[in-house]
């Protein structure tokens, strides 16, 4: 039995550092559709994310994020959401019925990829990453149509697998 969800938008969710932007961009290119990164949309409209967290707080950032997600979901595109976008109830509701790809990674893999000083929620290092991931894991899994692990394979190979999977659903 096939999943009746429309392919587009094809939405990437998952923890910080799992590769949502890098892989999403490659999948969009392979599928010949537009790519939206909601974090980049927020930065373009409201300024750097660390500054938003510092001066206006996480709640304001989440509102900006909810708006960016709603805008991106209206497009025939591949969309990469920030790791915490799923925390907003309206964003979770907006994702219902869409094709959602969960990208998972181990803490060890993420530690090698990300600069925690540029991540407002990781001021204390990758231990914070594991705690945050554990807090969000059930939400990610509930929303996911499918899951891919990004811990060990090259991102080009993972993107190729996801594009092949997506073409099979189109």
N, C-alpha and C positions, 0 to 999 in steps of 0.2 A: 504494500500500500504506500502511495506517495503522499508526502506532506502537501497540503493544499495551499500553504502560504505562498504569496507571490515572492519571486526572487528579489526584486528591488523594492525598497532599498535593501542592500545586503549590509548588515550592521555588525561591527566588531566590538565586543565587550571583553573585559578581563582586567586583571590587575596591572598596575603601573609596571612598565618594563617588559610586558609580555610580547610586544612587537606589533600592537594594533595599527599604529601609523605606518611603520615601514612595510609591513605585510599588506595592509589595506591598500596602500598606494600601488603596490605591484599587482594586486588582484584587480584593482580598477583598470589598470593599464591592460592587463591580459583580457579583461572582459569588455574593453573599449567603452567604459562609462566614466562619468565624473567621480572624483574623490573629494570627500569632505572630512576634515578633522575638526571636531567640535572645539577642541582646545585652541586650535589656530584661529577658528572663527571668533572665539571669545577674545583672544589677544588682539585681533584686528579691530574689534569694536570697542574693547574696554581697557586694553593695556595688558602688561605682563601679569601672569597668574600669581606669582609670589607677591606682587604689589597689591593685587586685589585681596588676597588673603590677609595681608598685613594691615591694609588701610580700611577695608570694608568688611572683612570677615568671611568665613566659609559659607554662611547662609546666603549672602549676596552672590558669591561666586556660583553656588548651586542654582540660584534663580537665573543667572546669565546662562549657565550650562543648559538648563531646561529649555530656554528659548532657542539656543543654538541647535539643540537636538531636534526640536520641533521643526525648525527651518530645514535642517538637513534631511529629515525623514520624508519631507514632501518631494524629494528629488529621486529620479531614477539614477541611483548612484551607489557607490560603496561608501559607507560612513564609519569613521572611527570615533568611538566615544571615549572620553576620559574615564579613568578607572572608577571614579566615584559617581559618575552620572546616574548609575542605576539606583543610587540612594534616594533620589527624588521620586515620590510616589507617582507624580504625573508623567515622569519619564518612563517609569516601569510600565504604566498603563499605555503610553504611546508606543512602546515596543511590542505590545501584545499583537499577535497576528503577523509580525514581520519576521523575516529570516535573520536570525541572530547567531553569529558565530562567536563562541567563547574561545579565547586564546588563553591557555594556561601555561605556566612556567614554574620551575622550581625557584626557591629563594637563591640558591647558588647561581643559577643561570642569570637571574635578574641582577644580582650583586655585581656580576661582571659587565653588565650593560649600562647601568644607570648611575648618574651623578646625583647622589642624595642631596647635595647642597642646593640643587635647583628644583627640588621637590618639597613644597611647603609641609606636606604631611610626613616627610621622612627626615626631619631634622636630627633625629637620634639614630639614623642609620637603617640598615636592612632588617633589624629586629622589628622596627615599626612596620616594615613592608609585610612581614609574615603575619603580624597581628591584624593589620588592615585586611589582608587577603582572607584570613580566617573569618573575620567578621562579615565579609561580603560574599564569600564562596557560595552559600546557599542561594542568594539572590541571583548570582551569575548563572548557576546551574538551572534554576527555575526558568530563567528567560531564554536559555540557549536552545537553539534548534539542533546544533551540532557543536562538537568541541575538538580543537586541535591543540596538541602540546607543542610549544615552541622551544623547549629547553635544550635540545641537542642537535636538531637538523638545521642546515643553513636556511635562512629566511627565503631564499629563492625557491628552494624545494618545497617548503611549507606553502608559500604563495601559489606555486604550481598545483599542489594537491587541492588547495581550496578552490582555485579557479576551475579545475577539472570537476570537482564536486558540484560547484555552482552551475556549470554548464549542463550537468546531468539533471539539474532541477528545472532548468529554463524551459 
